[in-house]
Amino acid sequence: MALLFPTAAAQRALRKLGDDIRDARRRRRIQTAVMAERAQMSRATLHKLERGDPAVSMGAYATVLFVLGMIERLSDLADARFDRAGLALEEEHLPKRIRSKKVV
């Protein structure tokens, strides 16, 4: 299976996520060595994560968010409540009218 490289938009999103995680770590005054230890990963992996490297696993991002106390936000990423395109498509397929069932 070939490794798929993310699109430019996905790369920008990962870079922003990495930057945001780095900023959150800094606001909490957590050193990289301490953060890496708490997240049970190497400092090199943490640095890759903070740069938005697409090779870093989703589990690593989740672990770091947990350490930062931000894990609850991860569960809302693809929540149907925030899926504007999906909800619009679903709405297009709603019936125009509802008919009552005939009693036989």
N, C-alpha and C positions, 0 to 999 in steps of 0.2 A: 504494500500500500504506500503510495507516494505521500510525502509530507506536504500538506496544504499550507501555503503561506497566507496569512490574513490580508484582507483588503486594506487599502489605505485608511478607510474609516475605522476598521477594527484595530489597526495599529495605533491610530490616534486615541481611540478609547482606552486601549491598554496602557499607553503612555500616560494618559490622564489619571487612570486608576493607580498606576505606580507612583506618580507624583503625589496624588492625594494621600496614599498610604504613607509615603515618606514624610509628608508634611504632618500627618496625624501622629506619627512616631515622634517627630521632632517637638511637636506641641506638648507631648507627654514627657519630653526630656528623656526618652529611652535611647540608649546607645545601641549601635548596630549589633555589637557583640551580645548584649543582653537580649535584644529582640530576637536575634537568631537562636539563641539558647532557649528562650521561652517558646518559640515556634518550632523548636526541634528541627532546625535546618541549618545549613552552613551559611556563613556570612556571604559567600559568593552567590548562593541562591537568593538570599535576601536582596542583594544588590541587583541581581537580574530582575527580580520581582519589582523593585522600586523603579527600574528603568522601563518596565512594561514589556519585558521579553515574552513573546508568545510561547516559548518552549517551557515556561514555568507552569506547573500543573494548577488546575483549578483548586485542588485540595490545599496547595501551598497558600494561594490567595485567601481561601476560607480560614485557614489556621491563623494567618496574620491578622485578618479581620477579627477573629475571636480574641486574640491576645489584646487587640486594641479596644475591645468592647463594642465592636461595630458589626457583629455577625448577623444581627436581626435584619439588617439592610440587604444582605445577600439573598435572603429568601423571597424578597419582593422583586428581584430583577426581571423575571418573566411572568409575574403574576397577571392573570387575565384582567384584573381590574385596571391595569395600566397599559393594556394592549389595544391602543386606539385603532390600529389597522384591523386587527382581528375582530374587535367588537363591531366595527363598521361593516366588515364583510358578513358577519353573522346577522346583523340587522337587515342587510339587503335580502337575505333569504327568509325573513319572517313572512308568514302568510299575510296576504292582504286582508282577509277576513276569516273569521272562525265560524264554521257551520256546526249546528247542533246535530248530534247523531240521530238518525231516524229510528224510532222504536218500531220493531216488527211485531 
